[in-house]
């Protein structure tokens, strides 16, 4: 039983890392898209890249959430405090994921994004701060 739970942890970490890679990279595509469009470059390939990345990272996100729920049920059914705070930060990551979806849809439907490269560079930092908070909560379990 214990060995299978370790495998569950391994897969959860793998899926979370993969999801985060997508959340870090997709806003960089937004930066290159708006700056390339501003400079008159052909940015159509970036739209395709954004669509494909979003679809892939959504699948990975579902596996990350699924394995996270399994860990919650098996390891921490009565946990409070730190786990509730972690789930709150994960919910904010899900909101960020959906914001990325809206940006990709706008790229496809309107062939534009409403903000400049600086905005998307700053937005690119949000998942980093959320991930840092999640890691502190999981490793240190401060409350």
C-alpha positions as CSV (number, residue, x, y, z in Angstrom):
1,X,0.0,0.0,0.0
2,X,2.7,2.5,0.9
3,X,4.6,1.9,-2.3
4,X,1.5,2.7,-4.4
5,X,1.0,6.0,-2.4
6,X,4.6,7.0,-3.2
7,X,3.9,6.4,-6.9
8,X,0.8,8.6,-6.5
9,X,3.0,11.4,-5.1
10,X,5.5,11.0,-7.9
11,X,2.8,11.3,-10.5
12,X,1.2,14.2,-8.7
13,X,4.5,16.1,-8.6
14,X,5.2,15.3,-12.3
15,X,1.8,16.5,-13.4
16,X,2.0,19.7,-11.3
17,X,5.5,20.4,-12.7
18,X,4.2,19.9,-16.3
19,X,1.1,22.1,-15.7
20,X,3.3,24.8,-14.2
21,X,5.6,24.7,-17.2
22,X,2.6,25.4,-19.4
23,X,1.4,28.2,-17.1
24,X,4.9,29.8,-17.2
25,X,5.3,29.5,-21.0
26,X,1.9,30.4,-22.4
27,X,2.1,34.1,-21.2
28,X,5.5,34.3,-22.9
29,X,3.7,33.4,-26.1
30,X,1.3,36.2,-25.4
31,X,4.3,38.6,-25.0
32,X,5.8,37.5,-28.3
33,X,2.4,37.7,-30.0
34,X,1.6,41.3,-29.0
35,X,5.2,42.6,-29.5
36,X,5.5,40.8,-32.9
37,X,2.1,42.1,-34.0
38,X,3.1,45.6,-33.0
39,X,6.3,45.2,-35.1
40,X,4.3,44.0,-38.1
41,X,5.5,40.4,-37.9
42,X,3.6,37.3,-38.9
43,X,2.4,36.0,-35.5
44,X,-0.1,33.4,-36.9
45,X,2.2,30.5,-35.8
46,X,2.1,31.8,-32.2
47,X,-1.7,31.4,-32.2
48,X,-1.4,27.8,-33.2
49,X,1.3,27.3,-30.5
50,X,-0.9,28.9,-27.9
51,X,-3.9,26.8,-28.8
52,X,-2.0,23.5,-28.7
53,X,-0.2,24.4,-25.5
54,X,-3.4,25.3,-23.8
55,X,-5.1,22.1,-24.8
56,X,-2.1,20.0,-23.6
57,X,-1.7,21.8,-20.3
58,X,-5.4,21.5,-19.6
59,X,-5.2,17.7,-19.8
60,X,-2.1,17.8,-17.6
61,X,-3.9,20.1,-15.1
62,X,-6.8,17.5,-14.9
63,X,-4.3,14.8,-14.0
64,X,-2.6,17.1,-11.4
65,X,-5.9,17.9,-9.8
66,X,-7.1,14.3,-9.9
67,X,-3.9,13.0,-8.2
68,X,-4.0,15.9,-5.7
69,X,-7.6,15.0,-4.7
70,X,-6.5,11.3,-4.4
71,X,-3.6,12.4,-2.1
72,X,-6.0,14.5,-0.1
73,X,-8.4,11.6,0.4
74,X,-5.7,9.1,1.3
75,X,-3.2,11.1,3.3
76,X,-5.0,14.1,4.7
77,X,-8.7,13.4,5.1
78,X,-8.8,15.4,8.3
79,X,-6.2,18.1,7.5
80,X,-7.1,21.7,8.0
81,X,-5.2,24.9,8.0
82,X,-2.3,24.4,5.6
83,X,-4.3,22.2,3.3
84,X,-7.2,24.6,3.1
85,X,-4.8,27.4,2.3
86,X,-3.1,25.3,-0.3
87,X,-6.4,24.4,-2.0
88,X,-7.2,28.2,-2.0
89,X,-4.0,28.9,-3.9
90,X,-4.6,26.0,-6.3
91,X,-8.1,27.5,-6.9
92,X,-6.3,30.8,-7.8
93,X,-4.1,28.8,-10.2
94,X,-7.2,27.4,-11.8
95,X,-8.5,30.9,-12.2
96,X,-5.3,31.9,-13.8
97,X,-5.5,28.9,-16.1
98,X,-9.0,30.1,-17.2
99,X,-7.7,33.6,-17.7
100,X,-5.1,32.1,-20.1
101,X,-8.0,30.3,-21.9
102,X,-9.7,33.7,-22.4
103,X,-6.5,35.2,-23.8
104,X,-6.1,32.3,-26.3
105,X,-9.7,32.6,-27.4
106,X,-9.2,36.3,-28.0
107,X,-6.1,35.5,-30.1
108,X,-8.1,33.1,-32.2
109,X,-11.4,35.1,-32.5
110,X,-10.2,38.7,-32.7
111,X,-6.6,38.2,-33.9
112,X,-5.5,40.5,-31.1
113,X,-4.8,40.8,-27.4
114,X,-5.9,43.8,-25.3
115,X,-2.7,44.4,-23.4
116,X,1.0,45.1,-24.2
117,X,4.0,43.0,-23.6
118,X,4.8,44.5,-20.2
119,X,1.4,43.5,-18.9
120,X,1.8,39.9,-20.0
121,X,5.3,39.9,-18.5
122,X,3.9,40.9,-15.2
123,X,1.0,38.4,-15.5
124,X,3.6,35.7,-16.1
125,X,4.8,36.2,-12.5
126,X,1.5,35.3,-10.9
127,X,1.9,31.5,-11.1
128,X,5.4,31.8,-9.6
129,X,4.1,33.5,-6.5
130,X,1.2,31.1,-6.2
131,X,3.5,28.1,-6.6
132,X,5.9,29.5,-4.0
133,X,3.0,29.8,-1.5
134,X,1.9,26.2,-2.3
135,X,5.4,24.9,-1.8
136,X,5.8,26.6,1.6
137,X,2.5,25.3,2.7
138,X,3.2,21.7,1.6
139,X,6.7,21.5,2.9
140,X,6.4,23.5,6.1
141,X,2.8,22.9,7.0
142,X,2.9,26.1,9.1
143,X,-0.6,25.7,10.6
